[in-house]
Amino acid sequence: HTEYSLLEGAVPVKKLPKLAHDAHMPAVAVTDTNNMFAALEFSETAAKAGIQPIIGCQLDLSYTAAEPGKRPEALAKVNEIEKSAKKLSLMELTERTCKWPVGDPATEDFWFCGLPVQQGKPYCEAHVGVAFQPMSSRRDRRR
């Protein structure tokens, strides 16, 4: 994890390629938690240092099953929002555009939402509703 994984990582992105080079590692991975903010900076820095960058993301997920035949409201809203999404590439993202990924990154059909973000969040209103759900009571239960 890099400094972008708050409370979990401390490795500055710009120092990681040198650390990998000094350890004779031909490649190194970054897997930040719930974000990919280091991806572009890390990829460029590692490539310049001759290190193969590997990008990953650790996602904290919480799912509450809907009643049979009914979809959760947040996911239904996302389906409607994605019809009007701007469908941006990674290089087109800004601080003000929704960074919600859609599709398979290994295909040309992959894009980011691109709608205006909610203040203080990396996603638009619909995607914030999916990403920041309260933990289910099952996960809160003590063992």
C-alpha positions as CSV (number, residue, x, y, z in Angstrom):
1,H,0.0,0.0,0.0
2,T,1.1,3.5,-0.7
3,E,0.5,6.8,1.1
4,Y,-2.9,6.8,-0.7
5,S,-4.1,4.0,1.6
6,L,-4.8,6.1,4.6
7,L,-3.8,4.4,7.9
8,E,-2.6,1.3,6.0
9,G,0.3,2.4,3.8
10,A,3.3,4.7,4.1
11,V,5.4,4.0,1.0
12,P,5.7,7.2,-1.1
13,V,4.9,6.3,-4.7
14,K,8.0,8.1,-6.1
15,K,10.3,6.1,-3.9
16,L,8.8,2.6,-4.6
17,P,10.6,2.1,-8.0
18,K,14.0,2.8,-6.5
19,L,13.3,0.5,-3.7
20,A,12.3,-2.3,-6.2
21,H,15.4,-1.6,-8.3
22,D,17.7,-1.7,-5.3
23,A,16.2,-5.1,-4.3
24,H,16.7,-6.4,-7.9
25,M,13.0,-6.7,-8.5
26,P,12.0,-6.5,-12.2
27,A,8.4,-5.7,-11.2
28,V,6.4,-4.4,-8.2
29,A,2.7,-4.1,-7.4
30,V,0.7,-1.4,-5.8
31,T,-2.7,-2.4,-4.3
32,D,-4.1,0.5,-2.4
33,T,-7.4,0.2,-0.5
34,N,-10.6,1.4,-2.0
35,N,-8.9,3.7,-4.5
36,M,-6.5,3.8,-7.4
37,F,-5.2,7.3,-6.9
38,A,-1.5,6.1,-7.1
39,A,-2.0,4.2,-10.4
40,L,-0.9,6.8,-12.9
41,E,1.9,8.4,-10.9
42,F,3.2,4.9,-10.0
43,S,3.0,3.6,-13.6
44,E,4.9,6.5,-15.0
45,T,7.6,6.6,-12.2
46,A,8.1,2.8,-12.4
47,A,8.3,2.7,-16.2
48,K,11.0,5.5,-16.1
49,A,13.0,3.4,-13.7
50,G,12.7,0.3,-15.8
51,I,10.5,-1.5,-13.4
52,Q,7.3,-3.2,-14.5
53,P,4.4,-1.6,-12.7
54,I,1.5,-3.9,-11.5
55,I,-1.7,-2.1,-10.5
56,G,-4.3,-3.6,-8.2
57,C,-6.9,-2.5,-5.7
58,Q,-8.1,-3.9,-2.5
59,L,-11.9,-3.2,-2.2
60,D,-13.9,-3.3,1.0
61,L,-17.3,-4.6,0.0
62,S,-20.5,-4.9,1.9
63,Y,-23.6,-6.5,0.4
64,T,-27.1,-6.9,1.7
65,A,-29.2,-9.2,-0.3
66,A,-32.4,-7.7,-1.7
67,E,-35.8,-9.5,-1.5
68,P,-36.3,-11.9,-4.3
69,G,-37.3,-10.1,-7.5
70,K,-36.3,-6.7,-6.2
71,R,-33.0,-4.8,-6.8
72,P,-31.4,-2.5,-4.2
73,E,-32.4,1.1,-4.8
74,A,-28.7,2.2,-5.0
75,L,-27.9,-0.2,-7.8
76,A,-31.0,0.6,-9.7
77,K,-30.0,4.3,-9.6
78,V,-26.5,3.4,-10.8
79,N,-28.0,1.7,-13.9
80,E,-29.9,4.8,-14.8
81,I,-26.9,7.1,-14.1
82,E,-24.6,5.0,-16.3
83,K,-26.8,5.6,-19.3
84,S,-26.0,9.3,-19.1
85,A,-22.3,8.9,-18.0
86,K,-19.6,10.7,-19.9
87,K,-17.6,7.4,-20.4
88,L,-14.1,8.9,-19.8
89,S,-10.7,7.2,-20.1
90,L,-8.2,7.2,-17.3
91,M,-6.3,10.1,-18.9
92,E,-9.5,12.2,-19.0
93,L,-10.3,12.0,-15.3
94,T,-10.0,15.2,-13.1
95,E,-10.5,16.0,-9.5
96,R,-14.1,16.9,-10.3
97,T,-15.1,13.8,-12.3
98,C,-16.5,10.5,-11.0
99,K,-13.8,7.8,-10.9
100,W,-16.2,4.9,-10.8
101,P,-14.8,2.2,-13.2
102,V,-17.3,0.4,-15.5
103,G,-16.6,-2.8,-17.5
104,D,-13.6,-5.1,-17.8
105,P,-10.2,-3.2,-17.8
106,A,-8.8,-5.8,-20.2
107,T,-11.3,-4.7,-23.0
108,E,-11.8,-1.6,-25.0
109,D,-15.3,-1.4,-23.4
110,F,-13.8,-0.1,-20.1
111,W,-14.5,3.4,-19.0
112,F,-15.0,5.7,-16.0
113,C,-18.3,7.4,-15.2
114,G,-17.1,11.0,-15.5
115,L,-20.1,12.7,-14.0
116,P,-19.6,15.5,-11.5
117,V,-18.4,14.2,-8.1
118,Q,-20.2,14.8,-4.8
119,Q,-18.3,17.3,-2.6
120,G,-15.4,15.5,-0.7
121,K,-16.0,12.2,-2.5
122,P,-14.4,10.6,-5.5
123,Y,-17.7,9.5,-7.1
124,C,-21.0,11.1,-8.3
125,E,-24.1,10.9,-6.2
126,A,-25.3,7.5,-7.6
127,H,-21.9,5.8,-7.1
128,V,-21.5,7.3,-3.6
129,G,-24.7,5.5,-2.7
130,V,-23.1,2.2,-3.7
131,A,-19.6,2.8,-2.5
132,F,-20.3,4.2,1.0
133,Q,-23.1,1.9,2.3
134,P,-23.3,1.3,6.1
135,M,-21.8,-2.1,7.1
136,S,-24.5,-4.7,7.5
137,S,-25.3,-5.8,11.0
138,R,-23.9,-9.2,10.2
139,R,-20.4,-7.8,9.8
140,D,-20.7,-5.7,13.0
141,R,-21.5,-8.8,15.1
142,R,-18.8,-9.8,17.6
143,R,-17.6,-13.3,17.4
